[in-house]
């Protein structure tokens, strides 16, 4: 798998998010390699209104396919839980272990702060450093229920130096890359409603 770009930009409104999503797709389409590629759109649907709004904005684009795997069959995207995050990160770890993942030199970005060639190279370096820093934060931990019974070990990227889960730590870049590793495999295996023969 090749990662062509990874964007990180603070969005404060749904409207700004829609604009940024369109800009990122336009940046992909501007690259001749992806001008007619099939794009599989996999938003997190934990906050359903965002996934629905973003899907509504982009659903009529050519060769654009939203993935429906949430608890609500009418809501595009995938519902992310601790269990699914575990599967995502294990898939990413396997890709990295077998060197089955690479990062494109021609970094595609819609971040308005980094649009010159020189700044895009700096941005790529920053994104990769943050990605691998987040990846190094993932550790196996145990959670305890109200009765103090521990769970089976799970992977979490929001862990402090003492191995305790903390709020506020960012694992978004790893989770996005991990979802990109995991869900195409599920599509190929026929574990989703999406048919690979649609991509001709």
C-alpha positions as CSV (number, residue, x, y, z in Angstrom):
1,X,0.0,0.0,0.0
2,X,1.2,3.5,-0.8
3,X,0.1,6.5,1.2
4,X,-0.1,9.4,-1.3
5,X,-0.9,12.1,1.3
6,X,-1.9,12.7,4.9
7,X,-3.5,15.9,5.9
8,X,-4.0,17.4,9.4
9,X,-5.8,20.7,9.8
10,X,-7.9,22.1,12.5
11,X,-11.6,22.4,11.4
12,X,-14.0,24.4,13.5
13,X,-17.2,24.2,11.5
14,X,-18.9,21.6,9.2
15,X,-18.7,24.0,6.4
16,X,-15.0,24.4,6.7
17,X,-14.7,20.6,6.9
18,X,-16.7,20.2,3.7
19,X,-14.5,22.8,1.9
20,X,-11.3,21.0,3.1
21,X,-12.6,17.6,2.0
22,X,-13.4,18.9,-1.4
23,X,-10.0,20.6,-1.7
24,X,-8.2,17.3,-0.7
25,X,-10.1,15.4,-3.4
26,X,-9.3,18.1,-6.0
27,X,-5.6,17.8,-5.0
28,X,-5.8,14.0,-5.6
29,X,-7.6,14.5,-9.0
30,X,-5.0,17.0,-10.0
31,X,-2.3,14.3,-9.9
32,X,-2.5,12.5,-13.3
33,X,-2.0,9.1,-11.5
34,X,-5.3,9.6,-9.7
35,X,-7.3,11.7,-12.2
36,X,-9.7,8.8,-12.9
37,X,-9.1,6.6,-9.9
38,X,-11.8,5.1,-7.8
39,X,-12.0,6.8,-4.4
40,X,-13.4,4.8,-1.4
41,X,-14.7,7.3,1.2
42,X,-14.5,5.9,4.7
43,X,-15.5,8.5,7.3
44,X,-15.9,7.7,10.9
45,X,-19.7,7.7,11.7
46,X,-19.5,7.9,15.4
47,X,-20.9,11.4,15.0
48,X,-23.4,10.6,12.3
49,X,-24.3,14.1,11.2
50,X,-20.7,14.8,10.1
51,X,-20.4,11.6,8.0
52,X,-23.8,12.3,6.4
53,X,-23.0,15.9,5.6
54,X,-19.6,15.1,4.2
55,X,-21.0,12.3,2.1
56,X,-23.8,14.5,0.8
57,X,-21.2,17.0,-0.4
58,X,-19.1,14.5,-2.4
59,X,-21.4,11.7,-3.3
60,X,-22.0,12.8,-6.9
61,X,-18.3,12.9,-7.8
62,X,-17.2,10.5,-10.6
63,X,-15.8,7.1,-9.3
64,X,-16.5,8.0,-5.7
65,X,-17.8,5.3,-3.4
66,X,-18.8,5.8,0.2
67,X,-18.5,2.7,2.5
68,X,-21.6,1.9,4.6
69,X,-20.6,-0.2,7.6
70,X,-22.1,1.7,10.6
71,X,-24.8,0.5,13.0
72,X,-27.3,2.5,10.9
73,X,-27.3,1.2,7.4
74,X,-28.4,4.6,6.1
75,X,-25.3,6.3,7.6
76,X,-22.1,6.2,5.5
77,X,-18.9,5.4,7.2
78,X,-17.6,3.0,9.9
79,X,-18.3,3.1,13.6
80,X,-15.0,3.2,15.5
81,X,-14.8,1.5,18.9
82,X,-11.9,0.2,21.0
83,X,-12.4,-3.2,19.3
84,X,-12.3,-1.9,15.8
85,X,-9.3,0.3,16.5
86,X,-7.5,-2.8,17.7
87,X,-8.2,-4.5,14.3
88,X,-7.1,-1.4,12.4
89,X,-3.8,-1.0,14.2
90,X,-3.0,-4.7,14.0
91,X,-3.5,-4.4,10.2
92,X,-1.3,-1.4,10.0
93,X,1.4,-3.1,12.2
94,X,1.4,-6.1,9.8
95,X,1.8,-3.8,6.8
96,X,4.8,-2.1,8.5
97,X,6.3,-5.3,9.7
98,X,6.3,-6.8,6.2
99,X,7.3,-3.5,4.6
100,X,4.1,-3.5,2.7
101,X,3.5,0.2,3.1
102,X,5.3,3.2,1.6
103,X,4.9,7.0,1.6
104,X,4.8,8.8,-1.7
105,X,7.5,11.4,-2.4
106,X,5.0,13.6,-4.3
107,X,3.0,14.4,-1.1
108,X,-0.6,15.4,-1.9
109,X,-2.1,17.9,0.4
110,X,-4.9,20.4,0.6
111,X,-3.6,22.1,3.7
112,X,-3.7,25.9,2.9
113,X,-0.6,26.6,5.0
114,X,1.6,24.3,2.9
115,X,1.1,24.9,-0.9
116,X,4.6,25.7,-2.2
117,X,6.8,22.7,-3.2
118,X,9.3,23.6,-0.5
119,X,6.7,23.8,2.2
120,X,5.0,20.6,1.1
121,X,8.3,18.8,1.7
122,X,8.5,20.2,5.2
123,X,4.9,19.3,5.7
124,X,5.5,15.7,4.6
125,X,8.4,15.4,7.0
126,X,6.3,16.8,9.8
127,X,3.3,14.5,9.1
128,X,5.6,11.4,9.0
129,X,7.4,12.4,12.2
130,X,4.0,12.8,13.9
131,X,2.7,9.6,12.4
132,X,5.6,7.5,13.7
133,X,5.5,9.3,17.1
134,X,1.8,8.4,17.4
135,X,2.6,4.9,16.4
136,X,5.3,4.5,19.1
137,X,2.7,5.6,21.7
138,X,0.5,2.5,21.0
139,X,0.8,0.0,23.8
140,X,-1.1,-3.0,25.1
141,X,-3.1,-2.2,28.2
142,X,-5.9,-3.7,30.2
143,X,-9.1,-2.0,31.1
144,X,-11.1,-2.7,34.2
145,X,-14.9,-2.9,34.5
146,X,-16.8,-1.6,37.5
147,X,-16.1,-4.8,39.4
148,X,-12.4,-4.5,38.8
149,X,-12.3,-7.3,36.3
150,X,-9.5,-6.7,33.7
151,X,-10.2,-7.0,30.0
152,X,-8.0,-8.9,27.6
153,X,-5.0,-6.7,26.5
154,X,-6.0,-4.1,23.9
155,X,-3.9,-1.6,21.9
156,X,-4.3,2.1,22.7
157,X,-2.4,5.1,21.4
158,X,-3.6,7.3,24.3
159,X,-1.2,6.1,26.9
160,X,1.2,8.0,29.2
161,X,4.7,7.0,30.2
162,X,3.4,4.9,33.1
163,X,1.2,2.9,30.7
164,X,-2.1,4.5,31.8
165,X,-4.7,5.8,29.4
166,X,-5.1,9.5,29.3
167,X,-7.4,11.8,27.4
168,X,-6.2,14.5,25.0
169,X,-3.5,12.5,23.2
170,X,-3.8,12.4,19.4
171,X,-3.9,9.2,17.5
172,X,-5.7,10.4,14.4
173,X,-2.9,10.0,11.9
174,X,-2.3,6.4,12.8
175,X,-6.0,5.5,12.9
176,X,-6.6,7.1,9.4
177,X,-3.6,5.1,7.9
178,X,-4.8,2.0,9.8
179,X,-8.3,2.3,8.4
180,X,-6.8,2.5,4.9
181,X,-4.9,-0.8,5.6
182,X,-7.9,-2.6,7.1
183,X,-11.0,-1.8,5.1
184,X,-9.7,-2.5,1.6
185,X,-8.8,-6.0,2.8
186,X,-12.4,-6.4,4.1
187,X,-13.8,-5.3,0.8
188,X,-11.6,-7.8,-1.1
189,X,-12.7,-10.6,1.3
190,X,-16.3,-9.7,0.7
191,X,-16.9,-8.6,4.3
192,X,-18.6,-5.4,3.3
193,X,-21.6,-4.4,1.1
194,X,-19.1,-3.0,-1.5
195,X,-18.4,-5.1,-4.5
196,X,-14.8,-5.1,-6.0
197,X,-16.3,-5.7,-9.4
198,X,-17.8,-2.2,-9.2
199,X,-14.3,-0.8,-9.7
200,X,-13.7,-1.3,-13.4
